[in-house]
Amino acid sequence: MAFFLNACSSYHYGSRSFPEVVRLSRENNFLLSKYNSSYAPILTSFRPGDSNTLHIYIEGDGLAWRTKYEPSFDPTPADPIALKLAILDASSATTIYLGRPGQYFKAPQRSIWDWTHRRFSKETIDLYSHFLDDLRLEYPQSKIVLLGYSGGATLALLLAASRSDISKVITFAGLLDPEKWIEINGYSPLEGSLNPTKFHQELDSTSQIHFVGENDTVVTSPVIKSYQSSFHTTAPVVIQKVSGVTHWHGWESFWEGINSSIWNGKMHSKTIEDMKEGAITE
């Protein structure tokens, strides 16, 4: 912990929310660490719990772009929303927060392309998969649940599509179909990135819950519906709109109030068939 505190005061890259991550981790019994790989280091924060279940929260894209036309040289998020959601996890599971490549730590071998156009690249998926492989050495029989916020949701789905040991994926304001999102907004294609909709067969039997903010103007209903339409109507996919929530605000209070019901199996589920005909419903 002393290393991270010293790093905050002496090293400006990543400092946009680094002190907040240190404080939140310390106050909520999470242990900070850095996972090193040949691709890029990622920040992790870990709260020990039941070794039979791992809940892994993946951060959003952060500040990947400073403006619509100008990429950021430091994509560290201003608000570590995925960490705050992890802290609110009311289960007894071992809970782990994962940052994204380029966030918090500068990786000399990486460029702005890796957190802009290539943010969902195969190399990034492989990085997280290697992390899970290493976790498996310590937790060989654990059930793994992946939870992703915004672009972290995209990575959670791609990671689940590439593995056979993911029991559930839960997302918040998830960028579920990046290509549709680009088409709607007129953005440049994410060259080098993968799209979860292209892996619908691999994901067709994966249990999924996608929470969509009612007032989200970043990831809108057409993006969610495009992802939804790629699955068979019998797929175990739940899409639920959350009242009063935007892309950035309201997720913490929502998650605090509902996640214990999910872990206890008491949440009322809607299948994709329930929402087939109309708008995404509550």
Beta strands, then each sheet from edge to edge (+ up, - down):
strand 1: 31-35
strand 2: 42-47
strand 3: 50-58
strand 4: 93-98
strand 5: 143-149
strand 6: 166-172
strand 7: 207-213
strand 8: 237-242
sheet 1: 1+ 2- 4+ 3+ 5+ 6+ 7+ 8+
end
